[in-house]
Each structure stands twice: as structure tokens, then as C-alpha cells.
Amino acid sequence: MMAIRDEILSLLTAYGLHGQKRLDCSDIFIANGFEGDDASELVDDFAKHFNVDMTRLFEHWYFHYIGDEPPGHRRVLPIDVHGKVLPFIPVNIDMLATSAEAGKWVFSYPEHTVRTSLRSRLALIGFCSVLTVALTSYLRTFFGPT
């Protein structure tokens, strides 16, 4: 297991430490700044390097890292059976080593549903409103009264 841990550390270090002095092995994604495409690429490379089926993690990425823009904003929220937002679940070096040995992602997830945050929905409404106004103005330029 130590050899696998050392290989995993080498892989993680190759991705860079995002301004940190050393890698935080207790929370690979959040503590080390791996979000969005960086996190997905890291998981892909881990899966290829260790021949691990990471389908289950990709189906539940929102538990472990922020998968899309904007950085630092958790847009997709896992909700428990009581309607409360479930917190991030850190992925540590031991979870990766265990999964590498098993050949698949071994973490079990709690029962939940998924929803997008209110902040994200409001931002989308604002974007659509601005787009509508801009498009209307543009079309009036060509098809408006002469």
C-alpha cells in the first residue's frame, strides 16, 4: 500500500500545488484548489494510471469538488432525505489508495437528491434577461421602423 500511496503522491504533485508549500493529503480536491476541469482531469489521470473505474465518483462529483464555474461557488447541491444540504466529503489519500487496490471507486454515498443553488438560478435568470434585451435591441436595428 505504501508504494501505491507514493505513486499517488507523485501523480498529485505533478498537478501542482496551487501556491501551497505542500500537498494536503486529508482533502485532495478542496484543500489543494482542484476544481472544475482540473479536478476532472486529475480523476481521469488517476483512473488511467491505476486502472480504476471511477464511474461512481463521476456520478457523485458534487460531494467532493466544485465541478463547474464560477470557481469557489458550489452550484450543485446534494440534499439529504430531511431537505438539508450535505457538506463536501473530503477525498483523502487513503480513499485513493484503497480504490487503486480495488480497481474501482469504493466510497458509498448517502441517500440524496440533487438541486442547483438559488444563487445559480438567479444568475441564469439575469443572464437570460440581459441576452433578451440585447437581442431585441439588435433585431430592432435591422427590422425596426424606418
Secondary structure, DSSP 8 states (H G I E B T S, - for coil): -HHHHHHHHHHHHHT--TT-SS--TT-TTTTTT--HHHHHHHHHHHHHHHT-B-HHHHHTGGGTS--SSSTT---EEEE-TTS-B-------HHHHHHHHHHTB------S-EEEE-HHHHHHHHHHHHHHHHHHHHHHHHHHS--
